[in-house]
Amino acid sequence: MEPLKAPGLDEIHAMFYQKNWEIVRESVCNFVRQSFSGDRIPMDVNRTSIVLIPKIKELENFVHFRPISLCPVIYKVLTKCIVNRLKPLSTCLDISDSCEFCVEAMYNG
């Protein structure tokens, strides 16, 4: 994960987790374990904003913008864990091309 990519609404960059991993590791791992065990994920974790980033200087139309979603880092961590657990199953399941693309994009994103 890029350390200084745009943070989510919580305004915490991935670098915070990377630099302070010894401190936050247990909390992050417990959160992921609880999520896998069926506990409800707090709404704030899934709170995402879609922001339009200009592609060019002369903005005249919506096609001149690129949408990005700003998700909390903890949401990205949880999503990567889910995708990593599902990845081995993707070869066993009959998944359409578009769905396979989504899993691959999540895995690589």
C-alpha positions in Angstrom: 0.0 0.0 0.0 1.4 3.4 -1.0 2.3 5.2 2.3 1.0 8.7 1.3 -1.8 7.9 -1.1 -5.0 9.9 -0.4 -6.4 9.0 3.0 -10.0 8.1 3.7 -12.4 10.3 5.7 -10.5 9.3 8.8 -7.6 11.2 7.3 -5.1 8.5 8.4 -2.5 7.6 5.7 -1.1 4.1 5.3 2.2 5.4 6.5 0.8 5.8 10.0 0.1 2.1 10.1 3.4 1.2 8.5 5.5 3.4 10.9 3.5 2.4 14.0 2.9 -1.2 13.2 4.4 -2.5 16.5 1.8 -0.4 18.3 -1.3 -0.9 16.1 -0.7 -4.5 15.0 -2.7 -6.2 17.7 -5.7 -3.9 17.2 -5.6 -4.3 13.4 -5.3 -8.0 13.6 -8.1 -8.3 16.2 -10.3 -6.1 14.0 -9.7 -8.4 11.0 -10.2 -11.6 13.0 -13.5 -10.2 14.5 -14.7 -9.3 11.0 -14.0 -12.8 9.7 -15.7 -14.3 12.7 -19.0 -12.6 11.8 -18.9 -9.5 14.0 -20.5 -6.4 12.5 -18.1 -4.0 10.8 -18.6 -0.5 12.2 -20.2 1.8 9.6 -17.3 4.3 9.8 -15.0 1.7 8.5 -17.0 1.4 5.3 -17.6 5.2 4.9 -16.2 6.2 1.5 -16.2 9.4 -0.5 -16.0 9.6 -4.2 -13.9 12.6 -5.4 -13.4 13.9 -8.9 -9.7 14.6 -9.7 -9.0 16.8 -12.8 -7.3 15.1 -15.7 -6.4 18.3 -17.5 -6.1 22.0 -16.8 -9.0 23.3 -19.0 -12.0 21.6 -17.4 -15.2 21.8 -19.5 -16.9 18.5 -18.9 -17.2 15.6 -16.5 -15.1 13.5 -18.8 -12.2 15.7 -17.9 -12.3 14.3 -14.3 -11.2 10.9 -12.9 -13.2 9.6 -10.0 -11.4 8.1 -7.0 -12.8 6.7 -3.9 -11.3 7.7 -0.5 -11.6 4.7 1.8 -10.1 4.3 5.3 -6.9 2.3 5.3 -8.3 -0.2 7.7 -11.1 -0.9 5.1 -8.4 -1.5 2.5 -6.6 -3.9 4.8 -9.7 -5.8 5.5 -10.6 -5.9 1.8 -7.1 -7.2 0.9 -7.5 -9.9 3.6 -10.9 -11.0 2.2 -9.6 -11.1 -1.4 -6.5 -13.0 -0.3 -8.7 -15.6 1.4 -11.0 -15.9 -1.7 -8.2 -15.9 -4.3 -7.5 -19.7 -4.1 -11.3 -20.4 -4.5 -11.5 -18.3 -7.8 -10.0 -21.2 -9.8 -12.6 -23.7 -8.3 -15.6 -21.4 -9.0 -17.2 -20.7 -12.3 -16.7 -16.9 -12.3 -17.5 -14.7 -15.2 -14.8 -12.6 -16.7 -16.1 -9.3 -15.2 -16.2 -10.8 -11.8 -12.7 -12.3 -12.1 -11.5 -8.8 -13.2 -13.1 -7.4 -10.0 -11.3 -9.9 -7.8 -8.0 -9.3 -9.6 -8.4 -5.5 -9.4 -9.1 -5.8 -5.6 -6.2 -8.2 -5.2 -3.8 -5.9 -7.0 -5.3 -2.6 -5.8 
